[in-house]
Amino acid sequence: MINTIILSWVTFVYFAAFVFYLFLMIIGRTFWGKIATATALTGLIAQTAALIIRWRESYELGFGHIPLANFYESLIFFAWAIILFYLVFEWRTKSKSIGAFVIPIAFLAMAYASIAPGVNNRIQPLIPALQSNWLTSHVVTCFMGYAAFTFAFCCALIFFLKNREKKNTMKSAVLLEKLPSLATIDILIYRGIALGFIFLTIGIMTGSVWAHYAWGSYWSWDPKETWSLITWIIYAILLHSRYVQGWRGKRIALLSIIGFASVLFTYFGVNYLPGLHSYLQL
């Protein structure tokens, strides 16, 4: 299908964007930053087109639905959301060097969707539990939240790298100088988490309504539901600590990394556990 061909090429486009962002950090010329942004934007536009084509093809097959129904499609949308959030933050902050940390995650998600054994890229009819208008609102908001948390995680990694700047060699210090200041990174971590927390909250709420519609219960302590709640609690503690306790810097960065580990398990890990959300085989 044409959509999978486009998405396969987009994977290489994102890898090229990562290389260009890396050149920006190493060489320092703004030319590479402009090329990197243009490449990432080109990939996002192509990926958006592929998703629309895939959506249309599902209707041509007689069981039209938004392309968010299986593990393959969720990985593709996850990568799309990461790139979208990053480009928005880049546009707002005018800082391009963060792309060398964020873009690789989108690339890895796309690559995993393309080459991982057992990941089915065919368009399939929805299982009964997914046949609901709540699918779009629930899945989209959750993955938007995941994308924002991914951005915050990358910023947390940058924070620890920058914090070790004085202990690095001169060459490493020069590279790190191209990254935003610690104060700026701290703000970006907070903004990413605050935005992700809003989306995750909406996602859990819409998921509860969807669960009631599909299975007759708003909450059943399914592994996915349980780990979504754990993730929500971790980020709620982080935001509370920042607002009430005034936590900044290392503590917030560390909690951001812990929160992202919970996000990864919520997304990937629970697929290997028995439950209503075990859609890995789809």
C-alpha positions as CSV (number, residue, x, y, z in Angstrom):
1,M,0.0,0.0,0.0
2,I,1.2,3.5,-0.8
3,N,0.9,4.7,2.8
4,T,3.4,2.2,4.1
5,I,5.8,3.1,1.3
6,I,5.6,6.7,2.3
7,L,6.0,5.9,5.9
8,S,9.1,3.8,5.2
9,W,10.7,6.8,3.5
10,V,9.6,9.1,6.3
11,T,11.7,6.9,8.6
12,F,14.8,7.8,6.6
13,V,13.8,11.4,6.4
14,Y,13.7,11.6,10.2
15,F,17.1,9.9,10.4
16,A,18.5,12.5,8.0
17,A,17.0,15.3,10.2
18,F,18.7,13.8,13.2
19,V,22.1,13.8,11.4
20,F,21.6,17.4,10.4
21,Y,20.8,18.4,14.0
22,L,23.9,16.6,15.0
23,F,25.9,18.5,12.4
24,L,24.5,21.7,13.9
25,M,25.8,20.8,17.3
26,I,29.2,19.7,16.1
27,I,29.9,22.4,13.4
28,G,27.8,25.2,14.8
29,R,26.7,26.7,11.5
30,T,23.1,27.9,11.4
31,F,22.8,26.4,7.9
32,W,22.6,22.9,9.3
33,G,19.9,24.0,11.7
34,K,17.8,25.3,8.9
35,I,18.3,22.2,6.8
36,A,17.5,20.0,9.9
37,T,14.2,21.9,10.6
38,A,13.2,21.8,6.9
39,T,13.9,18.1,6.8
40,A,11.9,17.3,9.9
41,L,9.0,19.5,8.7
42,T,9.1,17.7,5.3
43,G,8.9,14.3,7.1
44,L,6.0,15.6,9.2
45,I,4.0,16.7,6.2
46,A,4.7,13.4,4.3
47,Q,3.7,11.4,7.4
48,T,0.5,13.4,7.8
49,A,-0.3,12.7,4.1
50,A,0.4,9.0,4.6
51,L,-1.9,8.9,7.6
52,I,-4.7,10.6,5.7
53,I,-4.1,8.2,2.8
54,R,-4.2,5.2,5.2
55,W,-7.5,6.6,6.7
56,R,-9.0,6.8,3.2
57,E,-7.8,3.4,2.2
58,S,-9.6,1.9,5.3
59,Y,-12.9,3.3,3.9
60,E,-12.1,1.8,0.5
61,L,-11.7,-1.6,2.2
62,G,-15.2,-1.2,3.8
63,F,-14.3,-0.7,7.4
64,G,-13.2,2.9,7.6
65,H,-11.6,4.1,10.8
66,I,-9.0,6.5,12.0
67,P,-5.5,4.9,11.8
68,L,-5.0,4.4,15.5
69,A,-6.4,0.8,15.8
70,N,-3.3,-1.4,16.2
71,F,0.2,-1.3,17.5
72,Y,1.7,-0.3,14.1
73,E,-0.6,2.6,13.7
74,S,0.0,3.7,17.3
75,L,3.8,3.8,16.8
76,I,3.4,5.8,13.7
77,F,1.1,8.3,15.4
78,F,3.4,8.4,18.4
79,A,6.3,9.5,16.1
80,W,4.1,12.0,14.4
81,A,3.1,13.6,17.7
82,I,6.7,13.8,18.9
83,I,7.8,15.6,15.7
84,L,4.8,17.9,15.9
85,F,5.5,18.9,19.5
86,Y,9.2,19.3,19.0
87,L,8.7,21.6,16.0
88,V,6.2,23.7,17.9
89,F,8.6,24.0,20.9
90,E,11.5,24.8,18.5
91,W,9.5,27.5,16.9
92,R,8.6,29.0,20.3
93,T,12.1,28.8,21.8
94,K,14.2,29.4,18.7
95,S,16.5,26.6,19.9
96,K,17.3,23.9,17.4
97,S,20.0,21.9,19.2
98,I,17.4,20.0,21.2
99,G,16.4,18.2,18.0
100,A,19.5,16.1,18.2
101,F,17.9,14.4,21.3
102,V,14.2,14.4,20.4
103,I,14.2,13.4,16.7
104,P,16.0,10.1,17.3
105,I,13.1,8.8,19.4
106,A,10.6,9.5,16.6
107,F,13.0,7.8,14.2
108,L,13.3,4.7,16.5
109,A,9.5,4.5,16.8
110,M,9.1,4.6,13.0
111,A,11.9,2.1,12.5
112,Y,10.5,-0.3,15.1
113,A,7.1,-0.1,13.4
114,S,8.7,-0.9,10.1
115,I,11.1,-3.8,10.9
116,A,10.0,-5.3,14.2
117,P,8.8,-8.9,13.9
118,G,5.1,-9.4,14.7
119,V,4.1,-5.7,14.1
120,N,1.4,-5.9,11.5
121,N,1.2,-3.0,9.1
122,R,-2.0,-4.1,7.3
123,I,-5.2,-2.1,7.7
124,Q,-7.6,-4.3,9.6
125,P,-11.2,-3.9,10.8
126,L,-11.7,-2.7,14.4
127,I,-12.3,-5.3,17.1
128,P,-15.7,-4.7,18.8
129,A,-14.1,-2.9,21.8
130,L,-12.6,-0.3,19.5
131,Q,-15.7,0.4,17.5
132,S,-16.6,3.7,19.3
133,N,-16.4,7.4,18.5
134,W,-14.4,7.6,21.8
135,L,-11.4,6.0,20.1
136,T,-10.2,9.2,18.5
137,S,-10.5,11.4,21.5
138,H,-9.0,8.8,23.9
139,V,-6.1,7.6,21.8
140,V,-5.1,11.0,20.4
141,T,-5.0,12.8,23.8
142,C,-3.0,9.9,25.4
143,F,-0.4,10.0,22.6
144,M,-0.2,13.7,22.6
145,G,0.5,13.4,26.3
146,Y,3.2,10.8,25.6
147,A,4.8,13.0,23.0
148,A,5.0,15.9,25.5
149,F,6.5,13.7,28.1
150,T,9.0,12.5,25.6
151,F,10.1,16.1,24.9
152,A,10.4,16.6,28.7
153,F,12.4,13.4,29.1
154,C,14.9,14.6,26.4
155,C,15.2,17.9,28.1
156,A,15.9,16.1,31.4
157,L,18.8,14.3,29.7
158,I,20.1,17.5,28.4
159,F,19.9,19.0,31.9
160,F,22.1,16.3,33.4
161,L,24.6,16.7,30.5
162,K,24.8,20.4,30.9
163,N,25.1,20.0,34.7
164,R,28.2,18.0,34.1
165,E,29.7,20.6,31.8
166,K,32.5,21.7,34.1
167,K,33.7,18.1,34.4
168,N,33.8,17.5,30.6
169,T,36.7,18.0,28.3
170,M,37.0,21.3,26.5
171,K,35.7,19.7,23.2
172,S,32.6,18.3,25.0
173,A,32.1,21.6,26.8
174,V,32.0,23.4,23.4
175,L,29.3,21.0,22.2
176,L,27.2,21.5,25.3
177,E,27.4,25.3,25.0
178,K,25.2,25.1,22.0
179,L,22.4,23.7,24.1
180,P,20.1,26.0,26.0
181,S,21.0,27.1,29.5
182,L,20.1,25.0,32.6
183,A,17.4,27.6,33.5
184,T,15.8,27.4,30.1
185,I,15.9,23.6,30.1
186,D,14.3,23.5,33.5
187,I,11.4,25.6,32.1
188,L,11.1,23.4,29.1
189,I,10.9,20.3,31.2
190,Y,8.1,21.9,33.3
191,R,6.2,23.1,30.2
192,G,6.4,19.7,28.5
193,I,5.2,17.9,31.6
194,A,2.4,20.4,32.3
195,L,1.1,20.0,28.8
196,G,1.5,16.3,28.8
197,F,-0.3,16.0,32.1
198,I,-3.3,17.9,30.7
199,F,-3.5,15.6,27.7
200,L,-3.0,12.4,29.8
201,T,-5.7,13.5,32.2
202,I,-8.2,14.1,29.4
203,G,-7.1,10.7,27.9
204,I,-7.8,8.9,31.2
205,M,-11.2,10.6,31.5
206,T,-12.2,9.8,27.9
207,G,-10.9,6.3,28.4
208,S,-13.1,5.7,31.4
209,V,-16.2,6.8,29.4
210,W,-15.1,4.5,26.6
211,A,-14.5,1.6,29.0
212,H,-18.0,2.1,30.4
213,Y,-19.4,2.0,26.8
214,A,-17.3,-1.1,25.8
215,W,-17.2,-3.2,28.9
216,G,-19.8,-1.7,31.2
217,S,-17.4,-0.4,33.8
218,Y,-15.6,3.0,34.1
219,W,-12.6,1.4,35.8
220,S,-11.6,-2.3,35.9
221,W,-7.9,-2.1,37.1
222,D,-6.7,-3.5,33.8
223,P,-2.9,-3.4,33.6
224,K,-3.1,-0.5,31.1
225,E,-5.4,1.4,33.3
226,T,-3.4,0.7,36.4
227,W,-0.1,1.9,34.8
228,S,-1.8,4.9,33.3
229,L,-2.8,5.9,36.8
230,I,0.7,5.2,38.1
231,T,2.1,7.5,35.4
232,W,-0.5,10.2,36.1
233,I,0.4,10.0,39.9
234,I,4.2,10.4,39.1
235,Y,3.7,13.5,37.1
236,A,1.1,14.8,39.5
237,I,3.7,14.5,42.3
238,L,6.2,16.2,40.1
239,L,4.0,19.2,39.4
240,H,2.9,19.4,43.0
241,S,6.5,19.4,44.1
242,R,7.4,22.2,41.8
243,Y,4.4,24.3,42.7
244,V,4.3,23.7,46.5
245,Q,7.8,22.6,47.4
246,G,9.6,24.8,44.8
247,W,11.6,21.9,43.3
248,R,13.8,22.8,40.4
249,G,16.7,21.4,38.5
250,K,18.0,17.9,39.3
251,R,14.9,16.7,41.2
252,I,12.5,17.7,38.5
253,A,14.7,16.3,35.8
254,L,15.1,13.0,37.7
255,L,11.3,12.7,38.2
256,S,10.8,13.4,34.5
257,I,13.0,10.5,33.6
258,I,11.2,8.2,36.1
259,G,7.9,9.4,34.7
260,F,9.0,8.6,31.1
261,A,10.1,5.1,32.2
262,S,6.5,4.7,33.5
263,V,5.2,6.0,30.2
264,L,7.2,3.4,28.2
265,F,6.0,0.6,30.4
266,T,2.4,1.9,30.1
267,Y,2.8,1.9,26.3
268,F,5.0,-1.1,25.6
269,G,5.2,-3.3,28.8
270,V,1.5,-3.9,29.4
271,N,1.1,-5.3,25.9
272,Y,2.8,-8.4,27.2
273,L,0.4,-8.7,30.1
274,P,-3.1,-10.2,29.8
275,G,-5.7,-7.5,29.7
276,L,-8.3,-5.6,27.8
277,H,-5.6,-3.3,26.2
278,S,-3.3,-6.1,25.0
279,Y,-3.4,-5.1,21.3
280,L,0.2,-6.0,20.5
281,Q,-0.9,-8.9,18.4
282,L,-3.1,-6.7,16.2
